[in-house]
Amino acid sequence: MADQLQLVTFQLGAEQYGIDIMEVEGIVKVEDVRPVPNAPVYVEGIFNLRGDIIPVINLHRRFHIQKAQLEEGDELLSGFVIIRLDDMLLAVMIDKVERVVTVDRSAIQRPPEMISGIGAEYIEGVVHRDDHYLIILNTRRLFNVRELEAIGRMNV
């Protein structure tokens, strides 16, 4: 299995993204998010998940991505992907959860310099699947150290 990678895939705007399943703690429906005063613009707020206060990250705002135009009923598939960065849990807002897919590491290509507003520095690679590209996010590079410290102070 070392030559394969399992990804949790989701739609964000017009593109499909994937995150390594080993970094995903779960997927939850949209919860009651409380705004946090003076938070960075891409932080939607915080919510309580089984006693953990989790910051909610809005990648639409972070990367200036338009929300996806969903078909009727697809709203039921929107929510948060809970990821773990070191000892911090973060909820990433998604337009629509897709599924878990397995890709061969050899099929992962270097990302183009710019994809739909997200710079290549945030992308692990891309995989051509059927009629579209699956963009693999590098969760470790989504935030710099200062940003993580500021986000971490919110859930104290």
Backbone as CSV, one residue per row, in Angstrom:
resi,resn,N_x,N_y,N_z,CA_x,CA_y,CA_z,C_x,C_y,C_z
1,MET,0.815,-1.202,0.000,0.000,0.000,0.000,0.857,1.264,0.000
2,ALA,2.176,1.153,0.199,3.024,2.335,0.246,3.042,3.053,-1.099
3,ASP,2.729,2.333,-2.182,2.706,2.981,-3.487,1.326,3.540,-3.826
4,GLN,0.400,3.475,-2.844,-0.933,4.029,-3.039,-1.265,5.003,-1.916
5,LEU,-2.179,5.913,-2.200,-2.578,6.931,-1.250,-4.097,6.977,-1.212
6,GLN,-4.665,6.934,0.005,-6.115,7.057,0.150,-6.443,8.501,0.471
7,LEU,-7.400,9.047,-0.262,-7.765,10.447,-0.124,-9.250,10.601,0.181
8,VAL,-9.569,11.499,1.103,-10.941,11.939,1.300,-11.132,13.065,0.292
9,THR,-12.114,12.916,-0.600,-12.295,13.918,-1.648,-13.550,14.738,-1.399
10,PHE,-13.496,15.983,-1.861,-14.621,16.897,-1.689,-14.569,17.976,-2.754
11,GLN,-15.717,18.628,-2.941,-15.802,19.729,-3.885,-15.684,21.040,-3.134
12,LEU,-14.913,21.929,-3.699,-14.745,23.284,-3.174,-14.746,24.190,-4.395
13,GLY,-15.801,24.968,-4.567,-15.941,25.741,-5.782,-16.137,24.803,-6.960
14,ALA,-15.432,25.075,-8.056,-15.591,24.265,-9.267,-14.675,23.048,-9.287
15,GLU,-13.764,22.946,-8.326,-12.750,21.890,-8.359,-13.009,20.792,-7.330
16,GLN,-12.372,19.647,-7.572,-12.426,18.549,-6.611,-11.054,18.442,-5.950
17,TYR,-11.074,18.338,-4.613,-9.853,18.287,-3.818,-9.798,16.996,-3.034
18,GLY,-8.588,16.645,-2.610,-8.401,15.476,-1.772,-7.416,15.777,-0.659
19,ILE,-7.645,15.136,0.485,-6.740,15.228,1.632,-6.417,13.807,2.044
20,ASP,-5.149,13.556,2.360,-4.707,12.240,2.833,-5.605,11.788,3.978
21,ILE,-6.164,10.603,3.857,-7.113,10.104,4.854,-6.482,10.005,6.247
22,MET,-5.157,9.873,6.315,-4.486,9.769,7.606,-4.495,11.094,8.371
23,GLU,-4.788,12.200,7.689,-4.854,13.516,8.336,-6.286,13.912,8.689
24,VAL,-7.257,13.084,8.283,-8.670,13.411,8.484,-9.198,12.699,9.727
25,GLU,-9.755,13.490,10.634,-10.349,12.938,11.860,-11.816,12.597,11.670
26,GLY,-12.456,13.221,10.698,-13.858,12.936,10.446,-14.480,13.978,9.537
27,ILE,-15.735,13.734,9.196,-16.527,14.653,8.393,-17.830,14.866,9.146
28,VAL,-18.205,16.117,9.351,-19.430,16.408,10.100,-20.303,17.363,9.305
29,LYS,-21.589,17.323,9.594,-22.536,18.254,8.989,-22.229,19.655,9.494
30,VAL,-22.740,20.650,8.789,-22.561,22.031,9.210,-23.170,22.204,10.597
31,GLU,-22.375,22.712,11.489,-22.793,22.907,12.879,-23.049,24.385,13.127
32,ASP,-23.460,24.698,14.332,-23.668,26.072,14.752,-22.297,26.691,15.022
33,VAL,-21.867,27.553,14.119,-20.550,28.176,14.223,-20.702,29.545,14.875
34,ARG,-19.929,29.771,15.932,-19.930,31.068,16.621,-18.780,31.902,16.099
35,PRO,-19.068,33.132,15.663,-17.987,34.007,15.192,-17.023,34.351,16.319
36,VAL,-15.790,34.633,15.954,-14.767,35.032,16.914,-14.323,36.446,16.547
37,PRO,-14.461,37.394,17.485,-14.037,38.770,17.188,-12.550,38.842,16.847
38,ASN,-12.222,39.680,15.891,-10.833,39.938,15.480,-10.096,38.714,14.933
39,ALA,-10.829,37.710,14.506,-10.201,36.528,13.906,-9.758,36.872,12.482
40,PRO,-8.775,36.139,11.959,-8.407,36.344,10.554,-9.644,36.169,9.659
41,VAL,-9.670,36.833,8.527,-10.845,36.848,7.659,-11.260,35.446,7.202
42,TYR,-10.312,34.522,7.079,-10.621,33.174,6.610,-11.094,32.246,7.737
43,VAL,-11.146,32.741,8.972,-11.661,31.931,10.080,-13.141,32.267,10.250
44,GLU,-13.981,31.286,9.976,-15.429,31.467,10.036,-15.893,31.626,11.478
45,GLY,-15.209,30.934,12.400,-15.574,30.970,13.813,-15.127,29.688,14.485
46,ILE,-15.840,29.306,15.545,-15.534,28.075,16.275,-16.825,27.305,16.507
47,PHE,-16.698,25.991,16.719,-17.848,25.195,17.120,-17.389,24.093,18.059
48,ASN,-18.347,23.552,18.779,-18.075,22.523,19.776,-18.386,21.160,19.178
49,LEU,-17.395,20.284,19.166,-17.588,18.912,18.690,-17.201,17.964,19.815
50,ARG,-18.201,17.410,20.440,-18.000,16.453,21.540,-17.017,16.980,22.587
51,GLY,-17.182,18.260,22.937,-16.353,18.849,23.989,-15.094,19.539,23.500
52,ASP,-14.715,19.343,22.235,-13.556,20.033,21.667,-14.027,21.302,20.970
53,ILE,-13.390,22.434,21.256,-13.673,23.682,20.561,-12.774,23.723,19.334
54,ILE,-13.389,23.746,18.143,-12.638,23.601,16.904,-12.812,24.851,16.031
55,PRO,-11.695,25.470,15.616,-11.773,26.598,14.686,-12.257,26.115,13.313
56,VAL,-13.088,26.932,12.670,-13.620,26.613,11.350,-12.935,27.504,10.321
57,ILE,-12.293,26.868,9.348,-11.544,27.567,8.316,-12.373,27.617,7.034
58,ASN,-12.508,28.805,6.476,-13.247,28.992,5.240,-12.239,29.141,4.102
59,LEU,-12.005,28.050,3.367,-11.032,28.094,2.272,-11.541,28.929,1.103
60,HIS,-12.870,29.122,1.007,-13.398,30.020,-0.025,-12.794,31.418,0.167
61,ARG,-12.817,31.881,1.414,-12.261,33.213,1.707,-10.740,33.214,1.612
62,ARG,-10.131,32.165,2.120,-8.663,32.095,2.142,-8.087,32.202,0.730
63,PHE,-8.739,31.510,-0.219,-8.195,31.440,-1.572,-9.065,32.142,-2.619
64,HIS,-10.059,32.916,-2.166,-10.936,33.666,-3.074,-11.598,32.749,-4.104
65,ILE,-12.226,31.695,-3.602,-12.915,30.714,-4.445,-14.421,30.937,-4.298
66,GLN,-15.134,30.935,-5.409,-16.593,31.028,-5.370,-17.166,29.715,-4.830
67,LYS,-18.268,29.809,-4.076,-18.937,28.601,-3.618,-19.479,27.839,-4.824
68,ALA,-19.532,26.531,-4.700,-20.032,25.696,-5.792,-21.529,25.911,-5.982
69,GLN,-21.957,25.814,-7.222,-23.390,25.816,-7.534,-23.858,24.371,-7.399
70,LEU,-24.521,24.075,-6.291,-24.923,22.697,-6.016,-26.321,22.420,-6.547
71,GLU,-26.534,21.160,-6.890,-27.860,20.742,-7.313,-28.723,20.544,-6.077
72,GLU,-30.034,20.509,-6.303,-30.940,20.326,-5.183,-30.622,19.008,-4.470
73,GLY,-30.548,19.059,-3.159,-30.232,17.871,-2.371,-28.760,17.753,-2.024
74,ASP,-27.892,18.406,-2.810,-26.453,18.331,-2.537,-26.051,19.083,-1.270
75,GLU,-26.917,20.030,-0.821,-26.608,20.749,0.418,-26.447,19.766,1.576
76,LEU,-27.119,18.627,1.474,-27.021,17.609,2.519,-25.609,17.039,2.612
77,LEU,-24.827,17.209,1.560,-23.469,16.670,1.524,-22.420,17.713,1.875
78,SER,-22.869,18.926,2.258,-21.904,19.954,2.653,-21.613,19.807,4.146
79,GLY,-20.536,20.410,4.584,-20.181,20.314,5.993,-18.737,20.688,6.218
80,PHE,-18.113,20.007,7.176,-16.722,20.268,7.542,-15.923,18.976,7.470
81,VAL,-14.688,19.082,6.964,-13.726,17.990,7.086,-12.851,18.377,8.274
82,ILE,-12.804,17.513,9.282,-11.995,17.767,10.472,-10.609,17.188,10.216
83,ILE,-9.600,18.068,10.251,-8.226,17.611,10.042,-7.406,17.858,11.301
84,ARG,-6.364,17.057,11.453,-5.455,17.217,12.584,-4.110,17.700,12.060
85,LEU,-3.697,18.858,12.577,-2.359,19.371,12.297,-1.609,19.338,13.615
86,ASP,-0.671,18.408,13.732,0.043,18.164,14.980,-0.982,17.900,16.082
87,ASP,-1.072,18.771,17.096,-2.028,18.496,18.172,-3.264,19.399,18.086
88,MET,-3.489,20.005,16.919,-4.622,20.916,16.741,-5.641,20.331,15.762
89,LEU,-6.923,20.423,16.130,-7.991,20.045,15.217,-8.511,21.298,14.533
90,LEU,-8.742,21.210,13.227,-9.317,22.298,12.452,-10.463,21.742,11.617
91,ALA,-11.512,22.537,11.457,-12.617,22.162,10.578,-12.490,22.988,9.305
92,VAL,-12.454,22.317,8.168,-12.364,22.987,6.876,-13.738,22.892,6.220
93,MET,-14.319,24.058,5.896,-15.630,24.078,5.243,-15.499,23.544,3.823
94,ILE,-16.447,22.669,3.440,-16.456,22.146,2.077,-17.847,22.356,1.481
95,ASP,-17.903,22.395,0.160,-19.194,22.541,-0.502,-19.930,21.203,-0.543
96,LYS,-19.179,20.136,-0.810,-19.832,18.830,-0.967,-18.797,17.725,-0.779
97,VAL,-19.078,16.820,0.148,-18.178,15.682,0.339,-18.392,14.715,-0.822
98,GLU,-17.322,14.135,-1.308,-17.416,13.171,-2.409,-17.286,11.761,-1.836
99,ARG,-16.077,11.206,-1.866,-15.864,9.842,-1.368,-14.381,9.646,-1.065
100,VAL,-14.061,8.476,-0.561,-12.659,8.110,-0.350,-12.203,7.387,-1.612
101,VAL,-11.083,7.845,-2.158,-10.531,7.209,-3.352,-9.094,6.786,-3.077
102,THR,-8.656,5.786,-3.806,-7.268,5.330,-3.727,-6.594,5.691,-5.040
103,VAL,-5.436,6.346,-4.944,-4.686,6.706,-6.149,-3.283,6.121,-6.049
104,ASP,-2.737,5.790,-7.200,-1.341,5.345,-7.246,-0.455,6.573,-7.118
105,ARG,0.531,6.483,-6.233,1.440,7.616,-6.070,2.130,7.981,-7.388
106,SER,2.357,6.992,-8.246,3.015,7.253,-9.531,2.135,8.097,-10.462
107,ALA,0.818,8.153,-10.202,-0.100,8.935,-11.044,-0.168,10.400,-10.610
108,ILE,0.436,10.728,-9.456,0.391,12.096,-8.951,1.416,12.942,-9.699
109,GLN,0.912,14.035,-10.293,1.767,14.931,-11.056,2.020,16.209,-10.266
110,ARG,3.101,16.893,-10.614,3.384,18.192,-9.992,2.259,19.148,-10.358
111,PRO,1.885,20.021,-9.419,0.797,20.944,-9.731,1.252,22.072,-10.653
112,PRO,0.329,22.558,-11.482,0.640,23.774,-12.239,0.837,24.915,-11.254
113,GLU,1.430,26.004,-11.674,1.728,27.115,-10.765,0.483,27.685,-10.095
114,MET,-0.642,27.712,-10.791,-1.850,28.292,-10.204,-3.056,27.488,-10.653
115,ILE,-3.833,27.046,-9.675,-5.070,26.326,-9.977,-6.191,27.010,-9.214
116,SER,-7.140,27.578,-9.927,-8.342,28.177,-9.331,-8.046,29.020,-8.100
117,GLY,-7.005,29.806,-8.141,-6.741,30.708,-7.029,-5.884,30.126,-5.927
118,ILE,-5.662,28.828,-5.936,-4.826,28.218,-4.901,-3.425,28.064,-5.469
119,GLY,-2.455,28.641,-4.801,-1.082,28.566,-5.262,-0.508,27.163,-5.137
120,ALA,0.462,26.870,-5.973,1.081,25.544,-6.003,1.711,25.167,-4.668
121,GLU,2.088,26.163,-3.847,2.727,25.844,-2.565,1.801,25.104,-1.605
122,TYR,0.486,25.173,-1.840,-0.480,24.498,-0.964,-0.892,23.128,-1.497
123,ILE,-0.369,22.777,-2.653,-0.826,21.572,-3.341,0.279,20.534,-3.382
124,GLU,-0.074,19.331,-2.979,0.844,18.193,-3.017,1.039,17.711,-4.446
125,GLY,-0.050,17.715,-5.212,-0.008,17.254,-6.590,-1.401,17.171,-7.158
126,VAL,-1.493,16.768,-8.414,-2.787,16.578,-9.060,-2.818,15.205,-9.713
127,VAL,-4.014,14.648,-9.777,-4.213,13.346,-10.408,-5.334,13.503,-11.424
128,HIS,-5.093,13.054,-12.645,-6.141,13.101,-13.665,-7.086,11.927,-13.434
129,ARG,-8.371,12.252,-13.229,-9.379,11.214,-12.979,-10.565,11.455,-13.891
130,ASP,-10.871,10.477,-14.701,-11.997,10.565,-15.634,-11.901,11.858,-16.435
131,ASP,-12.845,12.797,-16.204,-12.875,14.020,-16.994,-12.443,15.254,-16.206
132,HIS,-11.765,15.050,-15.094,-11.357,16.197,-14.275,-10.042,15.890,-13.558
133,TYR,-9.529,16.923,-12.892,-8.342,16.753,-12.070,-8.740,16.736,-10.608
134,LEU,-8.093,15.900,-9.841,-8.243,15.870,-8.393,-7.002,16.563,-7.834
135,ILE,-7.239,17.633,-7.077,-6.146,18.430,-6.523,-5.889,17.953,-5.096
136,ILE,-4.677,17.484,-4.827,-4.333,16.969,-3.502,-3.730,18.101,-2.680
137,LEU,-4.433,18.475,-1.597,-3.965,19.562,-0.742,-2.899,19.071,0.224
138,ASN,-1.926,19.912,0.463,-0.924,19.643,1.492,-1.360,20.431,2.723
139,THR,-2.001,19.763,3.678,-2.562,20.455,4.847,-1.484,21.105,5.694
140,ARG,-0.274,20.594,5.654,0.817,21.163,6.452,1.233,22.543,5.940
141,ARG,0.959,22.815,4.661,1.367,24.094,4.086,0.226,25.102,3.984
142,LEU,-0.994,24.717,4.390,-2.134,25.632,4.276,-1.965,26.867,5.152
143,PHE,-1.248,26.718,6.261,-1.081,27.821,7.204,0.374,27.905,7.622
144,ASN,0.871,29.128,7.791,2.225,29.263,8.296,2.194,29.202,9.836
145,VAL,3.342,29.191,10.445,3.450,29.023,11.898,2.682,30.114,12.641
146,ARG,2.822,31.364,12.215,2.133,32.476,12.873,0.617,32.319,12.798
147,GLU,0.137,31.904,11.627,-1.308,31.712,11.457,-1.804,30.599,12.365
148,LEU,-1.063,29.503,12.447,-1.464,28.389,13.315,-1.481,28.812,14.776
149,GLU,-0.505,29.620,15.177,-0.493,30.107,16.568,-1.715,30.955,16.846
150,ALA,-2.074,31.843,15.915,-3.253,32.713,16.092,-4.525,31.878,16.139
151,ILE,-4.628,30.878,15.270,-5.799,30.002,15.262,-5.840,29.201,16.554
152,GLY,-4.695,28.715,17.008,-4.625,27.921,18.227,-5.083,28.693,19.463
153,ARG,-4.826,29.986,19.492,-5.257,30.803,20.632,-6.772,30.941,20.700
154,MET,-7.459,30.702,19.601,-8.914,30.848,19.576,-9.640,29.742,20.332
155,ASN,-9.043,28.560,20.386,-9.770,27.454,21.024,-9.273,27.166,22.421
156,VAL,-8.756,28.194,23.077,-8.308,28.025,24.466,-9.455,28.336,25.383
